[in-house]
Amino acid sequence: MDKRKEIITNIRKIAAKYNNPAYFVEDPIAFPRHFFCLMAGKPCSYGYPVPDSYNVTLQDIEIAAVIAAHLAWGRRSMIVRDIGRAMDEMQWKPFQYVMSGKYRSSQESLHRTIKWSEFAMICSNLKEFYTHNESLENLSPQQMRILIFGQKEDKNCANKKIHMLRRWMVRNDGVVDIGIWKTINPKNLIIPLDVHVHQTALALGITERKGTDIKTALEITDFLKECFAEDPCLGDFALFAYPIAEQAKSRKSAKSIQYKTEVSKQKKA
């Protein structure tokens, strides 16, 4: 088996293992999934508050996804803690909070360098959007970048948080991702490119590009289409977990070698 085929085989195996809710209990996606479960009348296993007398809507799920994606950088424990702080501020009623027009806005940190004033700006943008529209689904990544996250147009940016949000909302295998947006085909998604995914792709030879821009994201996505033609972002689970899986394989191999050595010594004795 040549190297490329071996990598494809490994990515398929690792993705199958790690596309599993057990690995995403303490993860940003848990927040939009919480509201999705509430709306769908499914059991909520995350232990987050359930707002009384509040009918959860698609907009609640989308807003939770926007906030979760925006804060999703750094250590996962800190990310989850600070998304929880944002949800507490919203009293776990994201759409009602956004449409109220009254937001916490200060120069204090919400998450790392992200201040509450930035959170308030995004809420204000969401209010403006939902005043005239039902769903974020029809926005392109660039439109979402400008209209919702309040950033300047940048056609070279990989827009990691936006493509991660789109993965959550579009992939529809019913496992980890929510799959509530139906007009976008999963095969047209782009890999959410962060430093970790980029380093893994470089190490595997999937890309040789040093920059974490949209061209690199597209190159990695094209490779993942060789693994999953109709669902390239399934490969995101594999690139996320590849180093973990390889370390586990190495430990298993080392234990096997140690065991064989001990058996050999015992036979000689």
C-alpha positions as CSV (number, residue, x, y, z in Angstrom):
1,M,0.0,0.0,0.0
2,D,1.5,3.4,-1.0
3,K,1.7,6.2,1.5
4,R,-1.3,8.2,0.2
5,K,-3.6,5.1,0.3
6,E,-2.4,4.3,3.8
7,I,-3.2,7.8,5.0
8,I,-6.7,7.6,3.4
9,T,-7.3,4.3,5.1
10,N,-6.2,5.6,8.4
11,I,-8.3,8.8,8.1
12,R,-11.4,6.6,7.4
13,K,-10.7,4.4,10.4
14,I,-10.0,7.3,12.8
15,A,-13.0,9.3,11.6
16,A,-15.2,6.3,12.2
17,K,-13.9,6.1,15.8
18,Y,-14.0,9.7,16.8
19,N,-17.2,10.8,15.1
20,N,-18.7,9.9,18.4
21,P,-20.7,12.0,20.9
22,A,-18.6,10.6,23.8
23,Y,-15.6,12.7,22.6
24,F,-17.7,16.0,22.4
25,V,-19.4,16.3,25.7
26,E,-17.0,19.1,26.8
27,D,-16.9,20.8,23.4
28,P,-18.3,24.0,21.9
29,I,-20.8,22.0,19.8
30,A,-22.5,20.9,23.0
31,F,-24.2,24.3,23.3
32,P,-26.1,24.4,19.9
33,R,-26.7,20.7,20.4
34,H,-28.3,21.4,23.7
35,F,-30.9,23.7,22.1
36,F,-31.3,21.4,19.2
37,C,-32.3,18.6,21.6
38,L,-34.7,20.9,23.4
39,M,-36.4,21.9,20.2
40,A,-36.6,18.3,19.0
41,G,-37.9,17.0,22.3
42,K,-34.9,14.7,22.7
43,P,-33.2,13.9,26.0
44,C,-30.6,16.5,26.9
45,S,-27.5,14.8,28.4
46,Y,-25.3,17.9,28.8
47,G,-26.6,19.0,32.1
48,Y,-27.2,22.6,31.0
49,P,-30.1,24.7,32.2
50,V,-33.5,24.2,30.6
51,P,-35.4,27.6,30.4
52,D,-38.9,27.5,31.9
53,S,-41.8,28.3,29.6
54,Y,-39.6,29.0,26.6
55,N,-40.1,27.5,23.2
56,V,-36.7,26.8,21.7
57,T,-36.5,27.8,18.0
58,L,-34.1,27.4,15.1
59,Q,-32.8,30.9,15.9
60,D,-31.8,29.8,19.4
61,I,-29.7,27.0,17.9
62,E,-28.1,29.3,15.4
63,I,-27.3,32.0,18.0
64,A,-25.7,29.4,20.3
65,A,-23.7,28.1,17.4
66,V,-22.5,31.7,16.5
67,I,-21.4,32.4,20.1
68,A,-19.8,29.0,20.6
69,A,-17.9,29.2,17.3
70,H,-16.7,32.7,18.0
71,L,-15.2,31.7,21.3
72,A,-13.8,28.4,20.1
73,W,-10.0,29.0,20.3
74,G,-7.7,28.0,23.1
75,R,-8.1,25.2,25.7
76,R,-11.4,23.4,25.4
77,S,-12.0,23.6,29.1
78,M,-11.7,27.4,29.0
79,I,-13.8,27.6,25.8
80,V,-16.6,25.6,27.4
81,R,-16.5,27.6,30.6
82,D,-16.7,31.0,28.8
83,I,-19.5,29.9,26.4
84,G,-21.3,28.9,29.5
85,R,-20.8,32.4,30.9
86,A,-22.2,33.9,27.7
87,M,-25.3,31.6,27.9
88,D,-25.7,32.5,31.5
89,E,-25.8,36.1,30.5
90,M,-28.5,35.2,28.0
91,Q,-30.4,33.3,30.7
92,W,-30.2,30.3,28.3
93,K,-32.8,32.1,26.0
94,P,-30.5,33.2,23.2
95,F,-33.1,34.5,20.7
96,Q,-35.1,36.3,23.3
97,Y,-31.9,38.0,24.6
98,V,-30.7,39.0,21.1
99,M,-34.1,40.5,20.2
100,S,-34.3,42.4,23.5
101,G,-31.6,44.8,22.3
102,K,-30.1,45.0,25.8
103,Y,-26.6,43.4,26.0
104,R,-23.8,43.2,28.4
105,S,-21.1,45.5,26.8
106,S,-17.9,46.3,28.6
107,Q,-14.1,46.1,28.1
108,E,-13.9,43.2,30.5
109,S,-12.8,39.9,29.0
110,L,-15.4,37.3,28.1
111,H,-12.9,34.8,26.6
112,R,-9.2,35.5,26.3
113,T,-8.9,38.7,24.2
114,I,-12.6,38.7,23.3
115,K,-14.4,41.4,25.3
116,W,-18.1,41.6,26.3
117,S,-18.3,44.6,24.0
118,E,-17.5,42.3,21.0
119,F,-20.2,39.9,22.3
120,A,-22.7,42.8,22.3
121,M,-21.7,43.8,18.8
122,I,-22.4,40.3,17.5
123,C,-25.8,40.2,19.3
124,S,-26.7,43.6,17.8
125,N,-25.8,42.3,14.3
126,L,-27.9,39.2,14.9
127,K,-30.8,41.3,16.0
128,E,-30.6,43.4,12.8
129,F,-30.4,40.2,10.7
130,Y,-33.3,38.4,12.4
131,T,-35.5,41.5,12.1
132,H,-35.6,40.9,8.4
133,N,-34.6,37.2,8.0
134,E,-35.6,33.8,9.4
135,S,-32.3,31.9,9.3
136,L,-28.5,32.3,8.8
137,E,-28.5,29.3,6.5
138,N,-28.6,31.3,3.3
139,L,-25.6,33.5,4.1
140,S,-22.3,32.7,2.4
141,P,-19.2,32.5,4.6
142,Q,-18.1,36.0,3.5
143,Q,-21.6,37.4,4.3
144,M,-21.6,35.8,7.7
145,R,-18.1,37.2,8.3
146,I,-19.2,40.7,7.5
147,L,-22.9,40.8,8.6
148,I,-22.7,38.7,11.8
149,F,-19.2,38.8,13.1
150,G,-18.6,42.4,12.0
151,Q,-15.3,41.8,10.3
152,K,-14.0,43.2,7.0
153,E,-14.2,41.2,3.8
154,D,-11.1,39.0,3.4
155,K,-11.3,36.5,0.5
156,N,-8.0,34.9,1.6
157,C,-9.0,34.1,5.2
158,A,-9.8,30.5,6.0
159,N,-12.7,31.6,8.3
160,K,-12.2,28.6,10.6
161,K,-15.0,29.5,13.0
162,I,-17.5,30.0,10.2
163,H,-16.7,26.8,8.5
164,M,-16.8,25.0,11.8
165,L,-20.3,26.4,12.4
166,R,-21.4,25.4,8.9
167,R,-20.1,21.8,9.6
168,W,-22.2,21.7,12.8
169,M,-25.3,22.9,11.1
170,V,-25.1,21.0,7.8
171,R,-23.6,17.6,8.4
172,N,-26.5,15.3,8.8
173,D,-25.3,11.8,9.8
174,G,-27.1,12.1,13.1
175,V,-24.0,11.5,15.2
176,V,-22.2,14.6,16.5
177,D,-23.2,17.3,14.1
178,I,-26.7,18.8,14.1
179,G,-27.6,18.8,10.5
180,I,-30.5,21.2,10.8
181,W,-29.7,23.2,7.7
182,K,-31.0,21.3,4.6
183,T,-30.2,23.5,1.6
184,I,-26.4,23.2,1.8
185,N,-24.9,19.9,0.6
186,P,-22.3,18.4,3.0
187,K,-20.0,17.8,0.0
188,N,-19.7,21.5,-0.5
189,L,-18.4,22.2,3.0
190,I,-14.8,23.4,3.6
191,I,-12.7,22.0,6.4
192,P,-12.4,24.3,9.5
193,L,-8.7,25.1,9.3
194,D,-7.0,25.8,12.6
195,V,-3.4,25.5,13.6
196,H,-3.9,21.9,14.9
197,V,-5.5,20.7,11.7
198,H,-2.9,22.5,9.6
199,Q,0.0,20.9,11.5
200,T,-1.5,17.4,11.2
201,A,-2.1,18.0,7.4
202,L,1.5,19.2,7.0
203,A,2.9,16.2,8.9
204,L,0.9,13.8,6.8
205,G,1.9,15.5,3.5
206,I,-1.7,16.4,2.7
207,T,-0.5,19.9,2.0
208,E,2.8,21.7,1.8
209,R,1.4,25.1,2.1
210,K,2.7,27.0,5.2
211,G,-0.1,29.6,5.4
212,T,-3.4,28.9,7.1
213,D,-5.5,30.6,4.4
214,I,-8.5,29.6,2.3
215,K,-6.2,28.0,-0.4
216,T,-4.8,25.7,2.2
217,A,-8.2,24.9,3.6
218,L,-9.4,24.0,0.0
219,E,-6.4,21.9,-0.7
220,I,-7.0,19.8,2.5
221,T,-10.7,19.6,1.7
222,D,-9.9,18.3,-1.8
223,F,-7.8,15.6,-0.3
224,L,-10.5,14.6,2.2
225,K,-12.9,14.2,-0.8
226,E,-10.7,11.3,-1.7
227,C,-11.6,9.8,1.7
228,F,-15.3,10.8,1.8
229,A,-16.5,12.0,-1.6
230,E,-19.9,13.2,-0.4
231,D,-18.9,14.4,3.0
232,P,-15.3,15.7,3.2
233,C,-15.7,17.3,6.6
234,L,-16.2,13.9,8.2
235,G,-12.4,14.0,7.8
236,D,-12.3,16.8,10.4
237,F,-12.8,14.3,13.1
238,A,-9.8,12.3,11.9
239,L,-7.4,15.3,11.6
240,F,-8.5,16.4,15.0
241,A,-7.7,13.0,16.5
242,Y,-4.9,11.7,14.2
243,P,-2.1,12.5,16.6
244,I,-4.0,10.9,19.5
245,A,-4.6,7.8,17.4
246,E,-1.0,7.6,16.3
247,Q,0.3,7.9,19.9
248,A,-2.1,5.2,21.0
249,K,-0.8,3.0,18.2
250,S,2.8,3.6,19.2
251,R,2.0,2.8,22.9
252,K,0.3,-0.4,21.8
253,S,3.3,-1.3,19.5
254,A,5.7,-0.6,22.4
255,K,3.8,-2.8,24.8
256,S,3.7,-5.6,22.2
257,I,7.4,-5.4,21.7
258,Q,8.0,-5.4,25.5
259,Y,5.7,-8.4,25.9
260,K,7.5,-10.4,23.1
261,T,10.9,-9.5,24.7
262,E,9.7,-10.7,28.1
263,V,8.3,-14.0,26.6
264,S,11.6,-14.6,24.8
265,K,13.6,-14.0,27.9
266,Q,11.4,-16.5,29.8
267,K,11.8,-19.2,27.1
268,K,15.6,-18.7,27.2
269,A,15.6,-19.0,31.0
